[in-house]
Amino acid sequence: MSFAIIMFGGRQVKVSEKDVFLTEKMPQEPGESVTVTEVLLYNDKDTEIGAPFVKGASVTLEVKSHGKAKKVRVFKMKAKKRYRRERGHRQQFTKVEVTKVGAPS
């Protein structure tokens, strides 16, 4: 089974076909496709390592949905000074499925 390591969303992600993963929020709508050409490594029968990217290799992703992660509680306090602040944050994400891992030419 072939896999690739891609640079996507500021991270290196190991992907193969039919994989689903979460990434930073993307502007594309659900159902749209995105092609990533920043492939750092491609492995099928033999491994090809890019310098910095593998020439001709590409990965096609399909946007499945958008959402928000669970709330993260941010709490600050200073002991004995009656200073307390609490805030919450929900990070937005995009759920993506890998549809095709293209071999280098």
C-alpha positions in Angstrom: 0.0 0.0 0.0 1.4 3.3 -1.0 1.7 6.3 1.2 3.1 9.9 1.1 4.3 12.5 3.6 3.0 15.9 2.6 3.4 19.5 3.9 -0.1 20.7 4.6 -1.5 23.3 7.0 2.0 24.0 8.4 2.4 20.4 9.4 3.9 17.2 7.9 1.2 14.6 7.5 1.5 10.9 6.5 -1.4 10.0 4.2 -2.6 7.1 2.1 -5.8 6.7 0.1 -9.1 6.8 2.1 -7.4 8.4 5.1 -9.4 11.1 6.9 -7.8 13.8 9.1 -8.4 17.2 10.6 -6.5 20.3 9.6 -6.7 24.1 10.0 -9.9 25.7 8.6 -9.7 25.9 4.8 -11.7 28.3 2.6 -13.0 25.5 0.3 -16.6 24.3 0.7 -17.5 20.7 1.5 -17.3 18.5 -1.7 -14.5 20.6 -3.3 -11.1 19.0 -4.1 -7.6 20.3 -3.3 -4.4 19.1 -4.9 -1.2 19.2 -2.8 2.1 19.1 -4.7 4.3 19.6 -1.7 5.1 15.9 -1.3 8.2 15.3 0.9 8.3 11.5 0.6 6.5 9.0 -1.6 6.6 5.2 -0.9 5.1 2.5 -3.1 7.5 -0.4 -4.0 10.5 1.8 -3.5 10.9 5.1 -1.6 11.4 8.5 -3.2 12.6 11.3 -1.0 12.3 14.9 -2.2 14.9 17.6 -2.0 12.7 19.4 -0.8 9.7 18.0 -2.8 9.3 14.9 -4.9 9.0 16.0 -8.5 5.7 15.1 -10.2 4.1 13.6 -7.1 0.7 14.9 -5.9 -2.0 14.1 -3.4 -5.7 14.9 -4.0 -7.8 15.8 -1.0 -11.6 16.2 -0.7 -13.1 18.6 1.9 -15.7 16.7 3.9 -16.9 19.2 6.5 -16.0 22.1 8.7 -16.4 22.3 12.5 -15.2 23.5 15.8 -13.1 21.5 18.3 -14.0 21.2 22.0 -13.6 24.3 24.1 -10.2 24.9 25.7 -10.4 26.7 29.0 -7.7 29.4 29.5 -7.4 30.4 33.2 -5.0 33.0 34.6 -4.6 33.9 38.2 -2.1 35.6 40.6 -2.0 34.2 44.1 -3.1 36.4 46.9 -3.9 39.3 44.6 -7.6 38.6 43.7 -6.7 38.5 40.0 -8.5 35.8 38.0 -9.4 35.7 34.3 -11.1 32.9 32.5 -11.6 32.6 28.7 -12.6 29.9 26.4 -11.5 29.1 22.8 -12.9 26.8 20.2 -10.5 26.2 17.3 -12.1 25.8 13.8 -11.1 22.8 11.7 -11.7 21.2 8.3 -12.2 17.4 8.0 -10.4 16.2 4.8 -10.3 12.8 3.1 -7.5 11.6 0.8 -8.9 10.5 -2.5 -5.7 9.9 -4.6 -2.0 9.6 -3.9 -0.4 10.3 -7.3 2.9 8.6 -8.2 5.8 10.8 -9.3 6.5 11.0 -13.0 
